[in-house]
């Protein structure tokens, strides 16, 4: 009798950033590390704060930031 072991591949873990909500300040701070348009980030922060969206997931913030960029001035 021989022993056989099955190798199973673990499903890739979902990134932590998408699982847990961040504050608006945390998101904007992280965004400013890769996006140097500080005035745009400041405008987004102000608009989100005025709308009362101060805690959400990275994916939700990123989607709204992308939409914010495309708005006419």
SVG drawing of the C-alpha trace seen along z (x, -y; Angstrom):
<svg xmlns="http://www.w3.org/2000/svg" viewBox="-24 -74 28 76">
<polyline fill="none" stroke="black" stroke-width="0.4" points="0.0,0.0 1.3,-3.4 0.2,-6.6 -1.0,-9.3 -1.4,-12.9 -3.5,-15.2 -2.2,-18.7 -4.8,-21.3 -4.2,-24.8 -5.5,-27.5 -7.7,-30.1 -5.9,-33.4 -6.7,-35.5 -8.7,-38.7 -6.5,-41.8 -7.0,-43.2 -7.5,-46.7 -10.7,-45.6 -12.1,-43.7 -12.0,-46.4 -13.3,-49.9 -10.9,-52.8 -11.5,-56.3 -11.5,-59.0 -8.3,-60.5 -6.6,-57.1 -7.6,-56.6 -6.5,-60.1 -3.2,-59.7 -2.6,-56.4 -3.7,-57.9 -1.3,-60.8 1.6,-58.3 0.9,-57.4 -1.1,-60.3 0.7,-63.7 -2.3,-65.8 -2.9,-67.1 -5.5,-69.7 -7.6,-66.9 -7.3,-64.7 -8.2,-67.7 -11.3,-68.4 -12.3,-64.7 -11.8,-64.7 -14.0,-67.8 -16.7,-66.4 -16.8,-63.1 -16.8,-64.7 -19.7,-67.0 -21.6,-63.9 -21.0,-62.2 -19.0,-59.4 -16.2,-59.2 -15.7,-55.4 -15.8,-52.9 -13.7,-50.2 -10.8,-51.0 -12.6,-49.8 -15.6,-52.0 -13.4,-55.1 -11.4,-54.3 -14.5,-54.0 -15.8,-57.3 -12.4,-59.0 -12.2,-57.8 -15.7,-59.2 -14.7,-62.5 -11.7,-62.9 -14.0,-62.6 -16.4,-65.4 -16.2,-68.7 -14.6,-71.5"/>
</svg>
